[in-house]
Amino acid sequence: MIKLLTTLLCTSILATTAHAAYPDRTITLVVPYPAGGSADTLARLVAEGLTIRYDHPVVVENRGGAGGHIGADHVLKQASDGYTLMLGTIAHNGSYAMYKNLRYNPATDLVPVAMFAEAPNVLIVPDTSPFKSVQALVDDARARPGKLNYGSAGVGSGTHMAAELFKYVAQVDITPIPFRGGAPALTALLGGQVDMNFETGVTATKALDTGRVRALAVTGKERSPTFPDLPTIAEAGVPDYFMTLWYTISVAAGVPSDIQKKLNADINEVVKSPEFEKRMNALGVDTIVASQEEAIARNKMEAERWTKVIKAANIQLD
């Protein structure tokens, strides 16, 4: 018995020592969307901040497809050692109920180690659009069911869910056109191929800088400091509508708990940096310093909310 206890103690000490050295090599931060979109932009800011803290680089790897789930599936196929992280969005943290046959369970196979940012979406239209208000858009959508369309970063993405919630609350029929990420969806809007996008603050800021789009409203409960002249969608004629996106850094559930806790602490230190906050705010994004438990609780609450929307809208995918 004494020998067994000694062996177990030594094993525990060795494991703790090995984890204490974390990280001792390059970390990969998977972005489950193509380069150029909002998730990619935010991930690169986090990776930059962690690289400064660590003696080893944190590199971003884009693996888009299936609304963000191909990248998540890839992460889960890697060793559960904390060296493969993922930028988690609403697709992984809240709106996965629309899929019947995912190869993994987002609620149990992934776990957020940190929640670091949130932001409203912005309803934008091409500058050639006849719509200059949310109410004008709603009136036209009701008069011509199914004729208007919107672009999104993919089924289950934040831009998709913001639009579906809008359809549900405003009781309008607008046709979805999903793309393989936020960047191609924005390109389609700039080219006049779609009528509107519910863009993230990051991509909306970039779009507005081109002078080729018009912003109508923000999706949050309150007006955004980044877009102070824009009303909320609720103010603009669709009462009870609101949504904000929240972003996590997530890992496979099997990653040792001490590494998860270290990542939470280190990411929070990055987020507390005035320079990081300044750069995020310039993109229309608010920073969040949260415990891992708070991140897990937010995911649970949002998943319950979005499951109701998905069922009401009858969104079902294989």
Contacts in CASP RR format, 6 or more apart in sequence:
PFRMAT RR
TARGET T0000
AUTHOR 0000-0000-0000
METHOD contacts of the structure
MODEL  1
MIKLLTTLLCTSILATTAHAAYPDRTITLVVPYPAGGSADTLARLVAEGL
TIRYDHPVVVENRGGAGGHIGADHVLKQASDGYTLMLGTIAHNGSYAMYK
NLRYNPATDLVPVAMFAEAPNVLIVPDTSPFKSVQALVDDARARPGKLNY
GSAGVGSGTHMAAELFKYVAQVDITPIPFRGGAPALTALLGGQVDMNFET
GVTATKALDTGRVRALAVTGKERSPTFPDLPTIAEAGVPDYFMTLWYTIS
VAAGVPSDIQKKLNADINEVVKSPEFEKRMNALGVDTIVASQEEAIARNK
MEAERWTKVIKAANIQLD
15 256 0 8 1.000
16 258 0 8 1.000
19 256 0 8 1.000
19 258 0 8 1.000
19 259 0 8 1.000
19 262 0 8 1.000
22 82 0 8 1.000
22 259 0 8 1.000
22 262 0 8 1.000
23 54 0 8 1.000
23 56 0 8 1.000
23 82 0 8 1.000
23 83 0 8 1.000
24 56 0 8 1.000
25 56 0 8 1.000
25 83 0 8 1.000
26 56 0 8 1.000
26 57 0 8 1.000
26 58 0 8 1.000
26 59 0 8 1.000
26 83 0 8 1.000
27 50 0 8 1.000
27 54 0 8 1.000
27 56 0 8 1.000
27 57 0 8 1.000
27 58 0 8 1.000
27 59 0 8 1.000
27 82 0 8 1.000
27 83 0 8 1.000
27 84 0 8 1.000
27 85 0 8 1.000
28 58 0 8 1.000
28 59 0 8 1.000
28 60 0 8 1.000
28 61 0 8 1.000
28 83 0 8 1.000
28 84 0 8 1.000
28 85 0 8 1.000
29 43 0 8 1.000
29 46 0 8 1.000
29 47 0 8 1.000
29 50 0 8 1.000
29 58 0 8 1.000
29 59 0 8 1.000
29 60 0 8 1.000
29 61 0 8 1.000
29 85 0 8 1.000
29 86 0 8 1.000
29 87 0 8 1.000
29 249 0 8 1.000
30 60 0 8 1.000
30 61 0 8 1.000
30 62 0 8 1.000
30 63 0 8 1.000
30 71 0 8 1.000
30 74 0 8 1.000
30 75 0 8 1.000
30 84 0 8 1.000
30 85 0 8 1.000
30 86 0 8 1.000
30 87 0 8 1.000
31 39 0 8 1.000
31 40 0 8 1.000
31 43 0 8 1.000
31 60 0 8 1.000
31 61 0 8 1.000
31 62 0 8 1.000
31 63 0 8 1.000
31 64 0 8 1.000
31 86 0 8 1.000
31 87 0 8 1.000
32 39 0 8 1.000
32 63 0 8 1.000
32 64 0 8 1.000
32 65 0 8 1.000
32 67 0 8 1.000
32 68 0 8 1.000
32 69 0 8 1.000
32 70 0 8 1.000
32 71 0 8 1.000
32 72 0 8 1.000
32 86 0 8 1.000
32 87 0 8 1.000
32 88 0 8 1.000
32 89 0 8 1.000
32 91 0 8 1.000
32 92 0 8 1.000
33 39 0 8 1.000
33 40 0 8 1.000
33 62 0 8 1.000
33 64 0 8 1.000
33 65 0 8 1.000
33 67 0 8 1.000
33 68 0 8 1.000
33 89 0 8 1.000
33 153 0 8 1.000
33 157 0 8 1.000
33 181 0 8 1.000
33 182 0 8 1.000
34 40 0 8 1.000
34 62 0 8 1.000
34 64 0 8 1.000
34 180 0 8 1.000
34 181 0 8 1.000
34 182 0 8 1.000
34 183 0 8 1.000
34 184 0 8 1.000
35 62 0 8 1.000
35 183 0 8 1.000
36 182 0 8 1.000
36 183 0 8 1.000
37 153 0 8 1.000
37 181 0 8 1.000
37 182 0 8 1.000
37 183 0 8 1.000
37 186 0 8 1.000
37 200 0 8 1.000
37 202 0 8 1.000
37 203 0 8 1.000
38 182 0 8 1.000
38 199 0 8 1.000
38 200 0 8 1.000
38 201 0 8 1.000
38 202 0 8 1.000
38 203 0 8 1.000
38 283 0 8 1.000
39 87 0 8 1.000
39 88 0 8 1.000
39 89 0 8 1.000
39 247 0 8 1.000
40 60 0 8 1.000
40 62 0 8 1.000
40 87 0 8 1.000
40 183 0 8 1.000
41 202 0 8 1.000
41 283 0 8 1.000
42 87 0 8 1.000
42 117 0 8 1.000
42 202 0 8 1.000
42 247 0 8 1.000
42 280 0 8 1.000
42 283 0 8 1.000
42 285 0 8 1.000
43 60 0 8 1.000
43 87 0 8 1.000
44 60 0 8 1.000
45 276 0 8 1.000
45 279 0 8 1.000
45 280 0 8 1.000
46 58 0 8 1.000
46 87 0 8 1.000
46 116 0 8 1.000
46 249 0 8 1.000
46 267 0 8 1.000
46 270 0 8 1.000
47 58 0 8 1.000
47 59 0 8 1.000
47 60 0 8 1.000
48 58 0 8 1.000
49 58 0 8 1.000
49 270 0 8 1.000
49 273 0 8 1.000
49 276 0 8 1.000
50 58 0 8 1.000
50 266 0 8 1.000
50 267 0 8 1.000
50 270 0 8 1.000
51 57 0 8 1.000
51 58 0 8 1.000
53 266 0 8 1.000
53 269 0 8 1.000
53 270 0 8 1.000
54 266 0 8 1.000
58 85 0 8 1.000
63 70 0 8 1.000
63 71 0 8 1.000
63 74 0 8 1.000
64 70 0 8 1.000
64 71 0 8 1.000
64 180 0 8 1.000
64 181 0 8 1.000
65 71 0 8 1.000
65 180 0 8 1.000
65 181 0 8 1.000
67 91 0 8 1.000
67 153 0 8 1.000
67 154 0 8 1.000
67 155 0 8 1.000
67 156 0 8 1.000
67 157 0 8 1.000
67 178 0 8 1.000
67 181 0 8 1.000
68 89 0 8 1.000
68 91 0 8 1.000
68 92 0 8 1.000
68 154 0 8 1.000
68 157 0 8 1.000
69 91 0 8 1.000
69 92 0 8 1.000
69 96 0 8 1.000
69 99 0 8 1.000
69 102 0 8 1.000
69 103 0 8 1.000
69 104 0 8 1.000
71 86 0 8 1.000
72 86 0 8 1.000
72 88 0 8 1.000
72 92 0 8 1.000
72 104 0 8 1.000
72 106 0 8 1.000
72 110 0 8 1.000
73 103 0 8 1.000
73 104 0 8 1.000
75 84 0 8 1.000
75 85 0 8 1.000
75 86 0 8 1.000
75 110 0 8 1.000
75 250 0 8 1.000
75 251 0 8 1.000
75 252 0 8 1.000
76 104 0 8 1.000
76 109 0 8 1.000
76 110 0 8 1.000
76 252 0 8 1.000
78 84 0 8 1.000
78 252 0 8 1.000
80 251 0 8 1.000
80 252 0 8 1.000
80 253 0 8 1.000
80 254 0 8 1.000
80 255 0 8 1.000
80 256 0 8 1.000
81 255 0 8 1.000
81 256 0 8 1.000
81 259 0 8 1.000
82 251 0 8 1.000
82 255 0 8 1.000
82 256 0 8 1.000
82 259 0 8 1.000
82 263 0 8 1.000
84 251 0 8 1.000
84 252 0 8 1.000
85 113 0 8 1.000
85 249 0 8 1.000
85 250 0 8 1.000
85 251 0 8 1.000
85 263 0 8 1.000
86 92 0 8 1.000
86 110 0 8 1.000
86 249 0 8 1.000
86 250 0 8 1.000
86 251 0 8 1.000
87 247 0 8 1.000
87 248 0 8 1.000
87 249 0 8 1.000
87 250 0 8 1.000
88 110 0 8 1.000
88 112 0 8 1.000
88 247 0 8 1.000
88 248 0 8 1.000
88 249 0 8 1.000
88 250 0 8 1.000
89 157 0 8 1.000
89 158 0 8 1.000
89 245 0 8 1.000
89 247 0 8 1.000
89 248 0 8 1.000
90 156 0 8 1.000
90 157 0 8 1.000
90 158 0 8 1.000
90 161 0 8 1.000
90 245 0 8 1.000
90 246 0 8 1.000
90 302 0 8 1.000
90 306 0 8 1.000
91 156 0 8 1.000
91 157 0 8 1.000
91 158 0 8 1.000
92 106 0 8 1.000
92 110 0 8 1.000
92 248 0 8 1.000
92 250 0 8 1.000
93 106 0 8 1.000
93 112 0 8 1.000
93 246 0 8 1.000
93 248 0 8 1.000
93 250 0 8 1.000
93 298 0 8 1.000
93 299 0 8 1.000
93 302 0 8 1.000
93 303 0 8 1.000
94 106 0 8 1.000
94 299 0 8 1.000
94 302 0 8 1.000
94 303 0 8 1.000
94 306 0 8 1.000
94 307 0 8 1.000
95 156 0 8 1.000
95 158 0 8 1.000
95 160 0 8 1.000
95 161 0 8 1.000
95 303 0 8 1.000
95 306 0 8 1.000
95 310 0 8 1.000
96 102 0 8 1.000
96 106 0 8 1.000
96 107 0 8 1.000
96 156 0 8 1.000
96 303 0 8 1.000
97 303 0 8 1.000
97 306 0 8 1.000
97 307 0 8 1.000
97 310 0 8 1.000
97 311 0 8 1.000
98 155 0 8 1.000
98 156 0 8 1.000
98 310 0 8 1.000
98 315 0 8 1.000
98 316 0 8 1.000
98 317 0 8 1.000
99 317 0 8 1.000
99 318 0 8 1.000
100 316 0 8 1.000
100 317 0 8 1.000
100 318 0 8 1.000
101 318 0 8 1.000
104 110 0 8 1.000
107 299 0 8 1.000
107 303 0 8 1.000
108 253 0 8 1.000
109 252 0 8 1.000
109 253 0 8 1.000
110 250 0 8 1.000
110 251 0 8 1.000
110 252 0 8 1.000
110 253 0 8 1.000
111 250 0 8 1.000
111 251 0 8 1.000
111 252 0 8 1.000
111 253 0 8 1.000
111 254 0 8 1.000
111 255 0 8 1.000
111 260 0 8 1.000
111 296 0 8 1.000
112 248 0 8 1.000
112 249 0 8 1.000
112 250 0 8 1.000
112 292 0 8 1.000
112 295 0 8 1.000
112 296 0 8 1.000
112 299 0 8 1.000
113 248 0 8 1.000
113 249 0 8 1.000
113 250 0 8 1.000
113 251 0 8 1.000
113 255 0 8 1.000
113 260 0 8 1.000
113 261 0 8 1.000
113 263 0 8 1.000
113 264 0 8 1.000
113 267 0 8 1.000
113 292 0 8 1.000
113 295 0 8 1.000
114 248 0 8 1.000
114 249 0 8 1.000
114 263 0 8 1.000
114 264 0 8 1.000
114 267 0 8 1.000
114 268 0 8 1.000
114 271 0 8 1.000
114 290 0 8 1.000
114 292 0 8 1.000
114 295 0 8 1.000
115 246 0 8 1.000
115 247 0 8 1.000
115 248 0 8 1.000
115 288 0 8 1.000
115 290 0 8 1.000
115 294 0 8 1.000
115 295 0 8 1.000
115 298 0 8 1.000
116 247 0 8 1.000
116 248 0 8 1.000
116 249 0 8 1.000
116 267 0 8 1.000
116 268 0 8 1.000
116 270 0 8 1.000
116 271 0 8 1.000
116 287 0 8 1.000
116 288 0 8 1.000
116 289 0 8 1.000
116 290 0 8 1.000
117 246 0 8 1.000
117 247 0 8 1.000
117 271 0 8 1.000
117 280 0 8 1.000
117 285 0 8 1.000
117 286 0 8 1.000
117 287 0 8 1.000
117 288 0 8 1.000
118 244 0 8 1.000
118 245 0 8 1.000
118 246 0 8 1.000
118 247 0 8 1.000
118 285 0 8 1.000
118 286 0 8 1.000
118 288 0 8 1.000
119 200 0 8 1.000
119 201 0 8 1.000
119 202 0 8 1.000
119 224 0 8 1.000
119 244 0 8 1.000
119 245 0 8 1.000
119 283 0 8 1.000
119 284 0 8 1.000
119 285 0 8 1.000
119 286 0 8 1.000
120 201 0 8 1.000
120 218 0 8 1.000
120 219 0 8 1.000
120 220 0 8 1.000
120 224 0 8 1.000
120 243 0 8 1.000
120 244 0 8 1.000
120 245 0 8 1.000
121 158 0 8 1.000
121 159 0 8 1.000
121 162 0 8 1.000
121 198 0 8 1.000
121 199 0 8 1.000
121 200 0 8 1.000
121 201 0 8 1.000
121 204 0 8 1.000
121 218 0 8 1.000
121 219 0 8 1.000
121 220 0 8 1.000
121 243 0 8 1.000
121 244 0 8 1.000
121 245 0 8 1.000
122 198 0 8 1.000
122 199 0 8 1.000
122 200 0 8 1.000
122 201 0 8 1.000
122 204 0 8 1.000
122 215 0 8 1.000
122 217 0 8 1.000
122 218 0 8 1.000
122 219 0 8 1.000
122 224 0 8 1.000
122 227 0 8 1.000
122 230 0 8 1.000
123 134 0 8 1.000
123 137 0 8 1.000
123 166 0 8 1.000
123 196 0 8 1.000
123 197 0 8 1.000
123 198 0 8 1.000
123 199 0 8 1.000
123 215 0 8 1.000
123 216 0 8 1.000
123 217 0 8 1.000
123 218 0 8 1.000
123 219 0 8 1.000
123 233 0 8 1.000
124 189 0 8 1.000
124 196 0 8 1.000
124 197 0 8 1.000
124 199 0 8 1.000
124 204 0 8 1.000
124 207 0 8 1.000
124 208 0 8 1.000
124 213 0 8 1.000
124 214 0 8 1.000
124 215 0 8 1.000
124 216 0 8 1.000
125 131 0 8 1.000
125 137 0 8 1.000
125 189 0 8 1.000
125 195 0 8 1.000
125 196 0 8 1.000
125 213 0 8 1.000
125 214 0 8 1.000
125 216 0 8 1.000
126 189 0 8 1.000
126 190 0 8 1.000
126 191 0 8 1.000
126 192 0 8 1.000
126 195 0 8 1.000
126 212 0 8 1.000
126 213 0 8 1.000
126 214 0 8 1.000
127 211 0 8 1.000
127 212 0 8 1.000
127 213 0 8 1.000
127 214 0 8 1.000
128 192 0 8 1.000
129 195 0 8 1.000
129 196 0 8 1.000
129 214 0 8 1.000
130 136 0 8 1.000
130 140 0 8 1.000
131 137 0 8 1.000
131 140 0 8 1.000
131 196 0 8 1.000
131 214 0 8 1.000
131 216 0 8 1.000
132 214 0 8 1.000
132 216 0 8 1.000
133 216 0 8 1.000
133 236 0 8 1.000
134 216 0 8 1.000
134 217 0 8 1.000
134 231 0 8 1.000
134 233 0 8 1.000
134 236 0 8 1.000
134 237 0 8 1.000
134 238 0 8 1.000
135 236 0 8 1.000
135 237 0 8 1.000
137 148 0 8 1.000
137 196 0 8 1.000
137 216 0 8 1.000
138 170 0 8 1.000
138 172 0 8 1.000
138 237 0 8 1.000
138 238 0 8 1.000
140 148 0 8 1.000
141 147 0 8 1.000
141 148 0 8 1.000
141 170 0 8 1.000
141 172 0 8 1.000
141 173 0 8 1.000
141 174 0 8 1.000
142 171 0 8 1.000
142 172 0 8 1.000
145 172 0 8 1.000
145 173 0 8 1.000
146 173 0 8 1.000
146 174 0 8 1.000
146 175 0 8 1.000
147 175 0 8 1.000
148 174 0 8 1.000
148 175 0 8 1.000
148 195 0 8 1.000
148 196 0 8 1.000
149 174 0 8 1.000
149 175 0 8 1.000
149 176 0 8 1.000
149 177 0 8 1.000
149 194 0 8 1.000
149 195 0 8 1.000
149 196 0 8 1.000
150 163 0 8 1.000
150 174 0 8 1.000
150 175 0 8 1.000
150 176 0 8 1.000
150 177 0 8 1.000
150 194 0 8 1.000
150 195 0 8 1.000
150 196 0 8 1.000
150 197 0 8 1.000
150 198 0 8 1.000
151 159 0 8 1.000
151 163 0 8 1.000
151 176 0 8 1.000
151 177 0 8 1.000
151 178 0 8 1.000
151 179 0 8 1.000
151 185 0 8 1.000
151 188 0 8 1.000
151 189 0 8 1.000
151 194 0 8 1.000
151 196 0 8 1.000
151 197 0 8 1.000
152 158 0 8 1.000
152 159 0 8 1.000
152 160 0 8 1.000
152 163 0 8 1.000
152 176 0 8 1.000
152 177 0 8 1.000
152 178 0 8 1.000
152 179 0 8 1.000
152 182 0 8 1.000
152 185 0 8 1.000
152 197 0 8 1.000
152 198 0 8 1.000
153 159 0 8 1.000
153 160 0 8 1.000
153 178 0 8 1.000
153 179 0 8 1.000
153 181 0 8 1.000
153 182 0 8 1.000
153 185 0 8 1.000
154 160 0 8 1.000
154 178 0 8 1.000
154 179 0 8 1.000
154 180 0 8 1.000
154 181 0 8 1.000
154 182 0 8 1.000
154 185 0 8 1.000
155 176 0 8 1.000
155 178 0 8 1.000
155 315 0 8 1.000
155 317 0 8 1.000
157 178 0 8 1.000
157 181 0 8 1.000
157 182 0 8 1.000
158 198 0 8 1.000
158 200 0 8 1.000
158 245 0 8 1.000
159 182 0 8 1.000
159 185 0 8 1.000
159 197 0 8 1.000
159 198 0 8 1.000
159 199 0 8 1.000
159 200 0 8 1.000
160 176 0 8 1.000
160 178 0 8 1.000
161 243 0 8 1.000
161 306 0 8 1.000
161 309 0 8 1.000
162 198 0 8 1.000
162 219 0 8 1.000
162 243 0 8 1.000
162 245 0 8 1.000
163 174 0 8 1.000
163 176 0 8 1.000
163 196 0 8 1.000
163 198 0 8 1.000
164 176 0 8 1.000
164 309 0 8 1.000
164 310 0 8 1.000
164 313 0 8 1.000
164 315 0 8 1.000
165 241 0 8 1.000
165 243 0 8 1.000
165 309 0 8 1.000
166 172 0 8 1.000
166 174 0 8 1.000
166 198 0 8 1.000
166 233 0 8 1.000
166 238 0 8 1.000
166 241 0 8 1.000
167 173 0 8 1.000
167 174 0 8 1.000
167 313 0 8 1.000
168 309 0 8 1.000
168 312 0 8 1.000
168 313 0 8 1.000
169 238 0 8 1.000
169 240 0 8 1.000
169 241 0 8 1.000
170 238 0 8 1.000
170 241 0 8 1.000
174 195 0 8 1.000
174 196 0 8 1.000
177 188 0 8 1.000
177 194 0 8 1.000
178 185 0 8 1.000
179 185 0 8 1.000
179 188 0 8 1.000
182 199 0 8 1.000
182 200 0 8 1.000
182 203 0 8 1.000
183 203 0 8 1.000
185 194 0 8 1.000
185 197 0 8 1.000
185 199 0 8 1.000
186 197 0 8 1.000
186 199 0 8 1.000
186 203 0 8 1.000
186 206 0 8 1.000
186 207 0 8 1.000
188 194 0 8 1.000
189 196 0 8 1.000
189 197 0 8 1.000
189 199 0 8 1.000
189 207 0 8 1.000
189 213 0 8 1.000
190 207 0 8 1.000
190 210 0 8 1.000
190 212 0 8 1.000
190 213 0 8 1.000
191 212 0 8 1.000
198 219 0 8 1.000
199 207 0 8 1.000
200 245 0 8 1.000
201 226 0 8 1.000
201 283 0 8 1.000
201 284 0 8 1.000
201 285 0 8 1.000
202 283 0 8 1.000
202 284 0 8 1.000
202 285 0 8 1.000
204 213 0 8 1.000
204 215 0 8 1.000
204 227 0 8 1.000
205 226 0 8 1.000
205 282 0 8 1.000
205 283 0 8 1.000
205 284 0 8 1.000
207 213 0 8 1.000
208 215 0 8 1.000
215 227 0 8 1.000
215 230 0 8 1.000
216 230 0 8 1.000
216 236 0 8 1.000
217 230 0 8 1.000
217 231 0 8 1.000
217 232 0 8 1.000
217 233 0 8 1.000
217 235 0 8 1.000
217 236 0 8 1.000
218 224 0 8 1.000
218 227 0 8 1.000
218 230 0 8 1.000
218 231 0 8 1.000
218 232 0 8 1.000
218 233 0 8 1.000
219 232 0 8 1.000
219 233 0 8 1.000
219 241 0 8 1.000
219 242 0 8 1.000
219 243 0 8 1.000
219 244 0 8 1.000
220 232 0 8 1.000
220 233 0 8 1.000
220 242 0 8 1.000
220 243 0 8 1.000
220 244 0 8 1.000
221 232 0 8 1.000
221 234 0 8 1.000
221 242 0 8 1.000
221 244 0 8 1.000
222 232 0 8 1.000
223 230 0 8 1.000
223 231 0 8 1.000
223 232 0 8 1.000
223 235 0 8 1.000
224 230 0 8 1.000
224 284 0 8 1.000
225 281 0 8 1.000
226 281 0 8 1.000
226 282 0 8 1.000
226 283 0 8 1.000
226 284 0 8 1.000
227 284 0 8 1.000
232 241 0 8 1.000
232 242 0 8 1.000
233 241 0 8 1.000
233 242 0 8 1.000
234 240 0 8 1.000
234 241 0 8 1.000
234 242 0 8 1.000
246 288 0 8 1.000
246 298 0 8 1.000
246 302 0 8 1.000
248 295 0 8 1.000
248 299 0 8 1.000
249 263 0 8 1.000
249 267 0 8 1.000
251 260 0 8 1.000
251 263 0 8 1.000
260 292 0 8 1.000
261 292 0 8 1.000
264 291 0 8 1.000
264 292 0 8 1.000
264 295 0 8 1.000
268 289 0 8 1.000
268 290 0 8 1.000
270 276 0 8 1.000
271 277 0 8 1.000
271 287 0 8 1.000
271 288 0 8 1.000
271 289 0 8 1.000
272 289 0 8 1.000
276 287 0 8 1.000
277 287 0 8 1.000
280 286 0 8 1.000
280 287 0 8 1.000
281 287 0 8 1.000
290 298 0 8 1.000
END
